[in-house]
Amino acid sequence: MMTESGRIRIPITIPADAGGIERARLLLQVQLERFSRWQTPFSIVSALIPLLLALVFLSDLLFPHPDINARSVLIWLLVYLGAGIVPLVFGHRYPRWAGIAMVALIEAWSSFFLLRVQHPHAEINALLELPVIALYVGWFYSGMVARVFMGLSILRVGSALIWNPDLGHGLGSPTIMVAYSVCIALFCFEGARAVRRQGQVQSRTDPLTGALNRRGLLIAATELRQRARQAGEPIAVAIIDFDDFRQLNESGGHTAGDDALRDGAERWMRAVGMRGISGRSGGLVARLGGDEFVVVLRASYAEAAAQLGGLRRGAGHSWSYGLVAVGATEDLDAAIERADAALYRAKGLR
């Protein structure tokens, strides 16, 4: 059975003659499978952060230090236990704004401990929170949201040197303590951004050719059209299909076919100025499947036809294309369908 996430799920049946222990094991397995399907990486990490802080407060209760306020620690422990359970309950429905609200709560807690508690153990715990938050927002949120939040967090921690000059109470230099916390947080943040970018590349590109896949095309084309509209530039869409590609695979093997696809995609991406997976610069090249590609050009029909004609004359393997100019309000799928029809007409003339 296929789940909504695309994974194959094999239903677990409990035999009628199963013993009590075996039945309990199978029931637990069923519940764990349901729980796993309900969660996403975002919901799980959103739960782990407050649960980690709850563990810190629990350790404070189990191994108390002098002057501990047990009642306050217990309240924070319960707050973070609740904050950790909520994402797991909502699972894949846990909204992004709730994650920001959760880390804002943690930031408020951190500020309170840095400015008011006046105890080195609590202050160090508050400083250690910053790298965790940096990792979280860097991984799961867009560049603008993540960098603004990160900047405000660093400003907040740095201001503790002004409002609480006795930070650390002799355990070390307050400036060095804050600087270490900020440096580690920046490392975590940039590492998370790199992981996020790599994940986006893998989910939006074709692994063989490096061109966009269907999902990547829809995302990047939306941005490209918006930028072209703002600049008053025309857009053209072409469908490209290799000629006699099956014969190429049969005569030279699949390696020859793969080489032809890679070479063609690289030439088209260079020609349209495609850089990265976004629609911020140049045009776009996407592989729809097999030997069929979509090329989106920021050019008029005549300019695009001249450019594609030159590329085809210098190609290492013959290919055909269908080209259309995209209307200002035309849906991209509709333009691709018209280009596909133009491709079949072009092939019929060859």
MARVO-10501 format. One record per residue (C-alpha): y, z, x; residue number from 1. Coordinates in steps of 0.001 Angstrom, whole numbers, plus 500000, padded with zeros to 6 digits. Example, Ala and Ser with C-alpha at 12.3 -4.5 7.8 and 13.67 -1.06 7.14 Angstrom:
2
      y      z      x num
 495500 507800 512300   1
 498940 507140 513670   2
***
This chain:
350
      y      z      x num
 500000 500000 500000   1
 503446 499041 501386   2
 506209 501648 501293   3
 509921 500923 500828   4
 510454 501317 504577   5
 507949 498546 505262   6
 505195 500813 506570   7
 501641 500474 505346   8
 500462 503613 503609   9
 496780 504281 503080  10
 496316 506541 500024  11
 494373 509717 500744  12
 491638 510544 498250  13
 490156 514005 497958  14
 486385 513943 497334  15
 485287 515926 494321  16
 482631 517745 496393  17
 485036 518735 499173  18
 484965 522390 500163  19
 487904 524726 499832  20
 489045 524406 503455  21
 488615 520621 503494  22
 490462 520274 500180  23
 493330 522401 501486  24
 493487 520302 504677  25
 493622 517044 502719  26
 496275 518407 500331  27
 498373 519466 503322  28
 497946 515995 504822  29
 499152 514400 501579  30
 502221 516638 501450  31
 503079 515976 505099  32
 502820 512226 504492  33
 505140 512467 501499  34
 507582 514572 503507  35
 507549 512061 506379  36
 508227 509121 504049  37
 511129 511004 502446  38
 512936 511655 505739  39
 515022 509500 508087  40
 516097 510167 511701  41
 519544 511047 510324  42
 518233 513655 507873  43
 515891 515191 510454  44
 518518 515517 513200  45
 521060 516748 510632  46
 518609 519534 509833  47
 517677 520339 513425  48
 521251 521099 514541  49
 521959 523968 512096  50
 518376 525181 512436  51
 518893 525365 516200  52
 522006 527472 515654  53
 520087 529625 513186  54
 517539 530215 515948  55
 520374 531359 518241  56
 521500 533916 515647  57
 517917 535017 515103  58
 517552 535680 518827  59
 520740 537754 518665  60
 519132 539925 515980  61
 515815 540226 517810  62
 517385 540880 521211  63
 520751 542465 520369  64
 523501 542831 522957  65
 526057 545665 522997  66
 528681 545676 520251  67
 526794 543135 518109  68
 527889 542899 514498  69
 524470 542609 512876  70
 525852 542003 509394  71
 528015 539062 510552  72
 525143 537585 512561  73
 522840 537835 509534  74
 525382 536032 507326  75
 525729 533165 509819  76
 521944 533026 510178  77
 521555 532539 506416  78
 524379 529969 506311  79
 522768 527806 508974  80
 519306 528168 507486  81
 520717 526776 504246  82
 522575 524013 506107  83
 519307 523059 507806  84
 517260 522948 504613  85
 519690 520757 502633  86
 519184 517530 504695  87
 515414 517887 504444  88
 515634 518289 500664  89
 517787 515165 500262  90
 515887 513183 502912  91
 516893 509512 502975  92
 519517 510250 500305  93
 521405 512646 502571  94
 524931 511113 502773  95
 526888 510511 505982  96
 529864 512498 504712  97
 527620 515534 504377  98
 526731 515260 508060  99
 530416 515260 508992 100
 530989 518249 506693 101
 528122 520059 508388 102
 529445 519523 511930 103
 532961 520451 510740 104
 531488 523778 509603 105
 529923 524230 513031 106
 533244 523387 514666 107
 534955 526051 512550 108
 532292 528572 513570 109
 532756 527630 517227 110
 536537 528003 517031 111
 536190 531419 515388 112
 533936 532671 518178 113
 536110 531199 520939 114
 539328 532697 519596 115
 538433 535901 517733 116
 535123 537443 518715 117
 536108 538354 522312 118
 532517 538634 523568 119
 531150 536500 526448 120
 527741 535958 524847 121
 529285 534556 521650 122
 531837 532477 523571 123
 529157 530817 525705 124
 527127 530027 522578 125
 530232 528410 521081 126
 530791 526277 524197 127
 527153 525123 524199 128
 527660 523789 520667 129
 529997 521000 521849 130
 527361 518823 523628 131
 525068 519052 520600 132
 527815 517849 518257 133
 528763 515102 520731 134
 525196 513802 520724 135
 525042 513866 516926 136
 528306 512070 516114 137
 527828 509606 518988 138
 524414 508594 517701 139
 524931 508368 513954 140
 528581 507446 513339 141
 530745 504388 513913 142
 532909 504126 517001 143
 536205 505098 515365 144
 534834 508100 513462 145
 532805 509327 516431 146
 535586 509003 519010 147
 538237 510601 516800 148
 535911 513510 516029 149
 534999 513849 519706 150
 538650 513817 520776 151
 539539 516530 518285 152
 536577 518626 519430 153
 537611 518432 523078 154
 541194 519276 522121 155
 539922 522249 520123 156
 537825 523613 523002 157
 540594 522998 525525 158
 543102 524897 523390 159
 540915 527997 523742 160
 542252 528306 527297 161
 545722 528841 525789 162
 544834 531126 522884 163
 542102 533048 524685 164
 542974 533169 528404 165
 540302 535857 528981 166
 537516 533480 527915 167
 534251 534535 529517 168
 535538 538036 530325 169
 534830 537848 534024 170
 531573 535870 533897 171
 533349 532939 535511 172
 536507 530901 535573 173
 537498 530008 531981 174
 538741 526589 533141 175
 535451 525789 534875 176
 533428 526960 531858 177
 535391 524714 529497 178
 535328 521803 531971 179
 531523 522042 532278 180
 531162 522069 528513 181
 533429 519038 528095 182
 531743 517044 530902 183
 528258 517671 529492 184
 529507 516771 526007 185
 530999 513491 527246 186
 527714 512633 528980 187
 525777 513330 525768 188
 528287 511362 523709 189
 528201 508216 525856 190
 524417 508421 526110 191
 524184 508584 522325 192
 526562 505606 521991 193
 524339 503610 524366 194
 521227 504473 522332 195
 523041 503486 519129 196
 524143 500139 520583 197
 520650 499392 521885 198
 519161 500181 518488 199
 521640 497869 516789 200
 520825 495054 519224 201
 517098 495443 518641 202
 517466 495546 514853 203
 519833 492566 514644 204
 518498 490070 517191 205
 515506 487814 517588 206
 513421 489159 520521 207
 512368 485693 521738 208
 515713 483888 521915 209
 518336 486640 521874 210
 520003 484975 518871 211
 520793 486988 515775 212
 518158 487517 513105 213
 518899 487266 509369 214
 520168 490842 509143 215
 522353 490425 512215 216
 523758 487164 510869 217
 524831 488694 507558 218
 526565 491609 509291 219
 528283 489580 512013 220
 529246 486679 509718 221
 531127 489056 507430 222
 533314 490198 510327 223
 533710 486667 511699 224
 534894 485297 508353 225
 537359 488134 507937 226
 538867 487510 511372 227
 538951 483751 510849 228
 540638 484225 507475 229
 543300 486443 509037 230
 543898 483873 511788 231
 543921 480955 509332 232
 541000 479248 511114 233
 538405 477007 509410 234
 534684 477751 509582 235
 531759 475367 509681 236
 528042 476149 509324 237
 525188 474102 510746 238
 521433 474295 510248 239
 519543 473112 513337 240
 515877 472151 513330 241
 513858 470859 516293 242
 512282 467411 515960 243
 508486 467194 516277 244
 508256 470846 517264 245
 504596 471102 516244 246
 503777 468229 518576 247
 505592 470034 521394 248
 503468 473148 520825 249
 500262 471110 520673 250
 500983 469126 523842 251
 502579 471816 525999 252
 501294 474983 524386 253
 503283 477766 522771 254
 504932 478534 526111 255
 506627 475142 526069 256
 507769 475704 522504 257
 509138 479162 523334 258
 510986 477748 526354 259
 512561 475046 524185 260
 513705 477625 521608 261
 515187 479893 524266 262
 516920 477037 526064 263
 518397 475665 522837 264
 519624 479083 521659 265
 521243 479820 525028 266
 523068 476461 525028 267
 524370 476959 521484 268
 525491 480542 522140 269
 527421 479465 525235 270
 528954 476527 523391 271
 530281 478600 520468 272
 531357 481486 522696 273
 529032 484070 521162 274
 529185 487402 522991 275
 527227 490381 521732 276
 525997 490880 518184 277
 529325 491165 516385 278
 531615 488518 514964 279
 534590 489616 517038 280
 534687 486599 519344 281
 533536 483001 519213 282
 530904 481743 516809 283
 527395 482886 515910 284
 523848 481646 516450 285
 520951 483033 514421 286
 517269 482199 514212 287
 516042 482007 510635 288
 512410 481610 511650 289
 510178 479163 513464 290
 512348 476423 514987 291
 515193 476699 512451 292
 518580 478098 513495 293
 521986 478698 511922 294
 525146 478070 513937 295
 528481 479354 512625 296
 531493 477758 514323 297
 535152 478715 514105 298
 536174 475078 513863 299
 536882 472323 511377 300
 534122 469996 510216 301
 535261 467223 512563 302
 535545 469540 515565 303
 532146 471083 514870 304
 530506 467657 514450 305
 531918 466484 517783 306
 530749 469662 519534 307
 527230 469531 518082 308
 526936 465838 518829 309
 527736 466450 522487 310
 525239 469300 522649 311
 522490 467208 521098 312
 523012 464356 523569 313
 522576 466779 526484 314
 519670 468728 524981 315
 516364 469044 526775 316
 514489 468565 523500 317
 515501 466553 520444 318
 516880 468389 517407 319
 518671 467523 514176 320
 521391 469338 512304 321
 523072 469534 508928 322
 526728 470537 508934 323
 529139 471678 506211 324
 532636 473137 506074 325
 532641 476609 504485 326
 534954 477133 501550 327
 537451 479992 501685 328
 535625 481949 498959 329
 532174 480413 499365 330
 529222 482720 499893 331
 527514 482277 503271 332
 524089 481789 501661 333
 525512 478977 499529 334
 526973 477295 502617 335
 523620 477612 504411 336
 521853 475983 501456 337
 524297 473067 501549 338
 523816 472730 505311 339
 520046 472780 504820 340
 520323 469939 502317 341
 522483 468025 504791 342
 519812 468584 507459 343
 517100 467050 505303 344
 519313 464047 504596 345
 519941 463661 508353 346
 516220 463841 509103 347
 515548 461234 506440 348
 517902 458833 508208 349
 516233 459235 511590 350
***
